[in-house]
Amino acid sequence: MEYLIIGNGIAGVCAAETIRQFDAEGGITMVADETFTPYSRPMISMVLAGQVVSDQLPIRSRRFYEDLQITPVLGNRISAIDVDQKRVRIQNGRSLHFDRLLIATGADPRPIKAEGMHLNNIFFMRTETHVRNMLAVIPQTKKALVLGGGLVGFKAAFGLLQRGLDVTMLITSGYPLSMQVDQTAGKLILDELRDYGLKVRVGISVEAFDGNGSVTGAQLSDGTHTSCDLVVVGKGVLPALSFVPRDKIDIDLGILVNEQMETSTAGIFAAGDVAECVDISRKTRWVNAIWPEAVTQGRIAGTNMTGRPLSYKGSLSRNVLRILNLDVMTMGLVNPPDTSEYEVICTGEPRRKTYRKLVFRENSLIGAVLINAIEQGGVFRGLIQNEIPLNVPNSVLSQPSFNFKQLLI
């Protein structure tokens, strides 16, 4: 059996380890555009902030490929998949055969429509190389512009602040983390950022960059101009699937997979940020591009690629982060449609900067936003992920005194 894995991120790594666990003799080839030993992408922002060094990023040893008898083909991107011939073509002209294929290419930074994107010192922050390139020019820069109020934007802004730069965040929506929290939580986060001294402008975007060789400023959507000599674009990601034949493999935003992480073509699987599967809380297909789901999906895919049936229940969005003096935890569906199908309970104490929003469908918890006082978040996540019906009134969970033992009565 010849296994071919496209991508050496965490989904591909976990798939390869699982395959080797069950099949000691099959050939495994991994193709990846990066040449580094598999590393922790969530930690690259810590390199930018100076909290860790690049040598601390790897998640596997340098002998990873050798120990698992994997043939690495690094520094190359896939240009096409020939489904009928069971071959993939690499941009260097080489082609590889497979019996089982896993697409674990992750996601690429979402591009923006703005003139002047060709100028130097405009960066995305998705890979170790991106951060290395930023660090190389930071000593010569003073004023940074961070586009986007999501997780990448936060991490980039914090890292640049730690490096001593004057940082301004531009957020198109009305508040930060608009994909993860609601307006109330977003306002708490926005106030915290501004109280810290970070310049944050909301409801605004960049229309064009100017400069002679390197960026020196940006024209904004409100007609104003701001100077900058470094820009980080953090407007989210899109599944990396440009090489996937849409007439052979079903695609929506991501590659559609079933409970075995198999695509619409037998023998071809997808996992990680490129895969679109059922979201547990939303009850519809969704791409949850987060590390823990990529780990699980890689293991599920690897198991099924070896012929051992194993089902994946579905993905669940969740994030936990520290924003200055705020602990923020979000999970599941936090901004449901305004219909009678959902019950939303919000509580909090503004003076203590605490906030709790719980979303219910019938007698089940399906979403939560917690600002500070997040200790019960693990219980809430378990209730959502395992779809456990509640045997107490929904309002009980909104109380600060709630204890999971109340669910055992």
C-alpha positions as CSV (number, residue, x, y, z in Angstrom):
1,M,0.0,0.0,0.0
2,E,1.3,3.4,-1.0
3,Y,0.1,6.3,1.2
4,L,0.6,9.9,0.1
5,I,0.1,12.8,2.5
6,I,0.0,16.3,1.2
7,G,1.0,18.6,4.0
8,N,3.3,18.2,7.0
9,G,1.2,20.2,9.5
10,I,-0.3,18.7,12.6
11,A,-3.1,16.9,10.6
12,G,-0.6,15.3,8.2
13,V,1.8,14.4,11.0
14,C,-0.9,12.7,13.1
15,A,-2.2,10.8,10.1
16,A,1.3,9.6,9.3
17,E,1.9,8.4,12.8
18,T,-1.5,6.6,12.9
19,I,-0.8,4.9,9.5
20,R,2.5,3.7,10.7
21,Q,1.0,2.4,13.9
22,F,-1.3,0.1,12.0
23,D,0.8,-0.6,8.9
24,A,4.5,-1.1,9.4
25,E,5.2,-2.0,5.8
26,G,3.3,0.4,3.7
27,G,5.1,3.2,1.9
28,I,4.4,6.7,3.2
29,T,5.4,9.9,1.3
30,M,4.8,13.4,2.6
31,V,4.8,16.4,0.3
32,A,5.0,19.9,1.8
33,D,5.9,23.4,0.6
34,E,7.8,24.2,3.8
35,T,11.2,22.6,4.5
36,F,11.1,22.9,8.3
37,T,10.7,20.0,10.7
38,P,7.0,19.8,11.6
39,Y,6.4,22.8,14.0
40,S,3.7,24.5,16.1
41,R,2.1,27.2,14.0
42,P,0.1,28.6,16.9
43,M,3.4,29.4,18.5
44,I,4.9,31.6,15.7
45,S,3.3,34.7,17.3
46,M,5.3,33.9,20.4
47,V,8.5,34.1,18.3
48,L,7.4,37.5,17.0
49,A,6.8,38.6,20.6
50,G,10.2,37.3,21.8
51,Q,8.6,34.9,24.2
52,V,10.2,31.8,22.5
53,V,12.9,31.3,19.9
54,S,12.5,29.5,16.6
55,D,14.3,26.4,17.9
56,Q,11.4,25.8,20.3
57,L,8.8,25.5,17.6
58,P,9.3,21.9,16.4
59,I,6.7,19.4,17.6
60,R,8.7,16.4,16.4
61,S,12.4,15.5,16.3
62,R,14.6,15.9,13.3
63,R,14.5,12.1,12.9
64,F,10.7,12.2,12.4
65,Y,10.7,11.1,8.8
66,E,13.5,8.6,9.3
67,D,12.0,7.0,12.4
68,L,8.6,6.5,10.7
69,Q,10.2,5.5,7.4
70,I,8.6,8.4,5.6
71,T,9.8,9.7,2.3
72,P,9.7,13.5,2.6
73,V,9.3,15.7,-0.5
74,L,9.8,19.1,0.9
75,G,9.9,22.6,-0.5
76,N,7.2,21.7,-3.1
77,R,3.6,22.4,-3.7
78,I,1.1,20.1,-5.4
79,S,0.0,21.5,-8.8
80,A,-2.7,18.9,-9.7
81,I,-4.3,15.6,-8.7
82,D,-5.1,13.0,-11.4
83,V,-7.9,11.1,-9.6
84,D,-8.3,8.5,-12.3
85,Q,-4.6,7.6,-12.6
86,K,-4.1,8.0,-8.8
87,R,-1.2,10.4,-9.2
88,V,-0.3,13.9,-8.0
89,R,1.8,16.4,-9.9
90,I,4.3,18.6,-8.1
91,Q,5.2,22.1,-9.3
92,N,8.7,20.9,-10.0
93,G,7.3,18.6,-12.7
94,R,7.6,15.4,-10.7
95,S,4.6,13.0,-10.3
96,L,3.8,10.6,-7.5
97,H,1.5,7.5,-7.4
98,F,-0.8,6.8,-4.5
99,D,-3.2,4.1,-3.3
100,R,-4.5,6.2,-0.5
101,L,-4.2,10.0,-0.5
102,L,-4.7,12.5,2.3
103,I,-5.1,16.2,1.5
104,A,-3.9,18.0,4.7
105,T,-2.7,21.3,3.1
106,G,-4.1,23.5,5.7
107,A,-5.1,27.0,4.8
108,D,-3.6,30.1,3.2
109,P,-4.0,33.7,4.4
110,R,-7.1,35.4,3.1
111,P,-6.0,38.0,0.5
112,I,-7.3,41.6,0.6
113,K,-8.2,43.9,-2.2
114,A,-5.9,46.9,-1.9
115,E,-3.6,48.6,-4.3
116,G,0.1,48.4,-3.5
117,M,0.2,44.9,-2.0
118,H,3.5,44.4,-3.9
119,L,5.4,46.8,-1.7
120,N,8.0,45.5,0.7
121,N,7.3,45.2,4.5
122,I,3.7,44.0,3.9
123,F,3.3,40.6,5.6
124,F,0.9,37.8,6.3
125,M,1.5,35.8,9.5
126,R,0.8,32.2,8.8
127,T,4.2,30.5,8.7
128,E,7.6,30.5,10.5
129,T,9.1,32.1,7.3
130,H,6.6,35.0,7.5
131,V,7.7,35.7,11.1
132,R,11.4,35.4,10.3
133,N,10.9,37.9,7.5
134,M,9.1,40.3,9.8
135,L,11.9,40.0,12.5
136,A,14.5,40.8,9.9
137,V,13.0,44.3,9.1
138,I,11.6,45.2,12.6
139,P,14.8,46.9,13.6
140,Q,14.4,49.4,10.8
141,T,10.7,50.1,11.4
142,K,8.8,52.2,13.9
143,K,5.1,52.3,13.0
144,A,3.0,49.1,12.3
145,L,-0.5,48.7,10.9
146,V,-2.3,45.5,11.7
147,L,-5.3,44.6,9.5
148,G,-7.9,42.5,11.1
149,G,-9.4,42.0,14.6
150,G,-9.3,38.3,14.7
151,L,-6.9,35.9,16.5
152,V,-4.1,36.5,14.0
153,G,-4.5,40.3,14.3
154,F,-4.4,40.1,18.1
155,K,-1.3,38.0,18.2
156,A,0.5,40.2,15.6
157,A,-0.4,43.4,17.4
158,F,0.8,42.1,20.8
159,G,4.0,40.8,19.3
160,L,4.8,44.0,17.6
161,L,4.0,46.0,20.7
162,Q,6.5,43.8,22.6
163,R,9.1,44.7,20.0
164,G,8.6,48.3,20.7
165,L,6.7,49.4,17.7
166,D,3.8,51.9,17.6
167,V,0.9,49.7,16.5
168,T,-2.5,50.6,15.1
169,M,-5.2,47.9,14.5
170,L,-7.8,48.4,11.8
171,I,-10.9,46.3,12.1
172,T,-13.6,46.2,9.4
173,S,-16.3,45.1,11.8
174,G,-17.6,47.1,14.8
175,Y,-15.7,45.2,17.4
176,P,-12.8,42.7,17.8
177,L,-13.2,38.9,17.4
178,S,-16.5,39.3,15.6
179,M,-16.4,35.7,14.4
180,Q,-15.8,34.4,18.0
181,V,-17.8,36.6,20.3
182,D,-20.9,38.8,20.4
183,Q,-21.1,42.6,20.5
184,T,-21.2,42.8,24.3
185,A,-18.0,40.7,24.7
186,G,-16.4,42.5,21.8
187,K,-17.0,45.9,23.4
188,L,-15.3,44.6,26.6
189,I,-12.3,43.5,24.6
190,L,-12.2,46.7,22.6
191,D,-12.2,48.8,25.8
192,E,-9.4,46.7,27.3
193,L,-7.2,47.2,24.3
194,R,-7.7,50.9,24.2
195,D,-7.2,51.2,28.0
196,Y,-3.8,49.5,27.5
197,G,-2.9,52.1,24.9
198,L,-3.3,50.2,21.7
199,K,-4.8,52.3,18.9
200,V,-7.8,50.5,17.5
201,R,-10.1,51.8,14.8
202,V,-13.2,49.9,13.9
203,G,-15.5,50.0,10.9
204,I,-12.6,50.8,8.7
205,S,-10.4,49.1,6.1
206,V,-7.4,49.8,3.8
207,E,-8.0,50.7,0.1
208,A,-4.5,51.3,-1.0
209,F,-0.9,51.3,0.2
210,D,1.7,53.8,-0.9
211,G,5.5,53.9,-0.9
212,N,8.5,53.7,-3.1
213,G,9.7,50.1,-2.9
214,S,8.6,49.7,0.7
215,V,5.3,50.7,2.3
216,T,5.2,54.1,3.9
217,G,1.5,54.6,4.4
218,A,-2.1,53.5,3.7
219,Q,-5.2,55.2,2.2
220,L,-8.2,54.2,4.4
221,S,-11.9,53.7,3.5
222,D,-13.0,56.8,5.4
223,G,-10.8,59.0,3.1
224,T,-8.0,59.5,5.7
225,H,-4.4,58.5,5.4
226,T,-2.1,56.9,8.0
227,S,1.7,56.5,7.9
228,C,3.3,53.1,8.5
229,D,6.5,51.3,7.6
230,L,5.3,47.7,8.4
231,V,1.9,46.0,7.7
232,V,0.6,42.7,8.9
233,V,-2.5,41.4,7.1
234,G,-4.5,39.2,9.5
235,K,-7.9,38.8,7.8
236,G,-8.4,35.1,8.3
237,V,-7.6,32.1,6.2
238,L,-9.0,30.1,3.3
239,P,-8.6,26.3,2.7
240,A,-5.6,25.7,0.5
241,L,-7.2,23.6,-2.3
242,S,-6.5,25.4,-5.6
243,F,-5.0,22.1,-7.0
244,V,-8.1,20.0,-6.2
245,P,-10.2,18.9,-9.3
246,R,-13.7,20.2,-8.5
247,D,-15.2,17.9,-11.1
248,K,-13.9,14.9,-9.2
249,I,-13.9,16.0,-5.5
250,D,-16.8,17.9,-3.9
251,I,-15.8,21.3,-2.6
252,D,-17.7,24.1,-0.9
253,L,-15.5,26.4,1.2
254,G,-13.4,23.4,2.1
255,I,-13.1,19.8,0.9
256,L,-16.3,18.0,1.8
257,V,-15.7,14.8,3.9
258,N,-17.8,12.2,5.6
259,E,-17.5,10.7,9.0
260,Q,-14.4,8.8,8.0
261,M,-12.8,12.0,6.7
262,E,-13.1,10.5,3.2
263,T,-14.0,12.8,0.2
264,S,-16.5,12.1,-2.5
265,T,-13.8,10.1,-4.2
266,A,-13.1,6.7,-2.6
267,G,-9.5,6.4,-1.3
268,I,-8.9,10.2,-1.1
269,F,-9.2,11.8,2.4
270,A,-8.9,15.3,3.8
271,A,-8.2,16.6,7.3
272,G,-7.3,19.8,9.1
273,D,-8.0,23.3,8.0
274,V,-8.7,22.2,4.4
275,A,-11.6,19.9,5.4
276,E,-15.2,20.8,5.8
277,C,-17.3,18.5,7.9
278,V,-20.3,18.6,10.2
279,D,-20.2,21.2,13.0
280,I,-21.6,19.7,16.2
281,S,-23.3,22.9,17.5
282,R,-24.4,24.3,14.1
283,K,-25.6,21.0,12.7
284,T,-24.3,22.0,9.3
285,R,-21.1,21.7,7.4
286,W,-18.4,24.1,8.6
287,V,-14.6,24.6,8.5
288,N,-13.2,24.9,12.0
289,A,-9.6,25.7,11.4
290,I,-8.2,25.0,14.9
291,W,-5.3,22.9,16.1
292,P,-7.1,20.3,18.3
293,E,-9.6,19.5,15.5
294,A,-6.8,19.0,13.0
295,V,-5.1,16.5,15.4
296,T,-8.3,14.5,15.8
297,Q,-9.1,14.6,12.1
298,G,-5.6,13.5,11.1
299,R,-5.8,10.5,13.4
300,I,-9.3,9.6,12.1
301,A,-8.2,9.9,8.5
302,G,-5.0,7.8,9.1
303,T,-7.0,5.0,10.8
304,N,-9.5,4.8,7.9
305,M,-6.8,5.0,5.3
306,T,-5.4,1.7,6.7
307,G,-8.8,0.0,6.3
308,R,-9.9,0.3,10.0
309,P,-13.3,2.0,10.2
310,L,-13.4,4.8,12.7
311,S,-16.0,7.6,12.7
312,Y,-15.6,11.3,13.5
313,K,-18.5,12.8,15.3
314,G,-17.9,16.3,14.0
315,S,-15.9,19.4,14.8
316,L,-16.5,22.1,17.5
317,S,-15.2,25.7,17.3
318,R,-13.5,26.9,20.5
319,N,-10.8,29.3,21.5
320,V,-9.2,30.3,24.8
321,L,-7.0,33.3,25.0
322,R,-5.7,35.9,27.3
323,I,-6.2,39.5,26.1
324,L,-4.2,41.7,28.6
325,N,-6.3,41.4,31.8
326,L,-9.2,39.5,30.2
327,D,-9.5,35.7,30.0
328,V,-11.7,34.9,27.0
329,M,-13.2,31.6,26.2
330,T,-15.6,30.9,23.3
331,M,-17.1,27.7,22.0
332,G,-19.8,26.5,19.6
333,L,-22.6,28.7,18.2
334,V,-22.4,32.1,19.9
335,N,-24.3,34.3,17.5
336,P,-27.4,32.2,16.7
337,P,-30.2,33.4,14.3
338,D,-32.9,35.5,16.1
339,T,-35.6,32.8,16.1
340,S,-37.6,31.0,18.7
341,E,-35.5,27.8,18.2
342,Y,-32.8,29.3,20.4
343,E,-32.7,30.6,23.9
344,V,-29.9,33.0,24.9
345,I,-29.1,33.9,28.5
346,C,-26.6,36.7,29.3
347,T,-25.2,37.6,32.7
348,G,-22.3,39.6,33.9
349,E,-20.8,42.3,36.2
350,P,-19.3,45.2,34.2
351,R,-17.3,46.5,37.2
352,R,-15.6,43.1,37.5
353,K,-15.3,42.8,33.7
354,T,-17.1,39.5,33.7
355,Y,-19.6,38.3,31.1
356,R,-21.3,35.0,30.4
357,K,-23.5,34.2,27.3
358,L,-25.0,30.8,26.9
359,V,-26.9,29.6,23.9
360,F,-29.4,26.8,24.1
361,R,-31.3,24.8,21.5
362,E,-34.2,23.0,23.3
363,N,-32.6,21.6,26.4
364,S,-29.0,21.4,25.2
365,L,-26.2,23.9,25.5
366,I,-24.8,24.7,22.0
367,G,-22.6,27.8,22.5
368,A,-20.9,29.9,25.1
369,V,-18.9,33.1,25.5
370,L,-17.1,33.6,28.8
371,I,-15.1,36.8,29.8
372,N,-13.2,36.2,33.0
373,A,-14.6,33.7,35.5
374,I,-14.0,31.0,32.9
375,E,-13.4,28.1,35.3
376,Q,-16.6,26.3,34.3
377,G,-15.7,26.4,30.6
378,G,-14.5,22.9,30.5
379,V,-17.9,21.6,31.8
380,F,-19.7,23.7,29.2
381,R,-17.5,22.4,26.4
382,G,-18.2,18.8,27.5
383,L,-21.9,19.4,27.5
384,I,-21.7,20.9,23.9
385,Q,-19.3,18.4,22.4
386,N,-21.1,15.4,23.8
387,E,-24.6,16.9,23.2
388,I,-25.7,16.1,26.7
389,P,-29.4,17.0,27.4
390,L,-29.8,19.1,30.5
391,N,-31.8,17.8,33.4
392,V,-31.9,21.3,35.1
393,P,-33.4,24.6,33.9
394,N,-31.2,26.3,31.4
395,S,-30.9,29.3,33.7
396,V,-29.0,27.3,36.3
397,L,-26.0,27.2,34.0
398,S,-25.9,31.0,33.9
399,Q,-25.4,31.4,37.6
400,P,-21.9,32.0,38.9
401,S,-22.6,29.5,41.6
402,F,-23.3,26.7,39.1
403,N,-21.6,23.4,39.9
404,F,-21.5,20.5,37.5
405,K,-22.7,18.3,40.4
406,Q,-26.1,19.8,39.9
407,L,-26.2,17.9,36.6
408,L,-25.8,14.6,38.4
409,I,-28.9,14.9,40.5
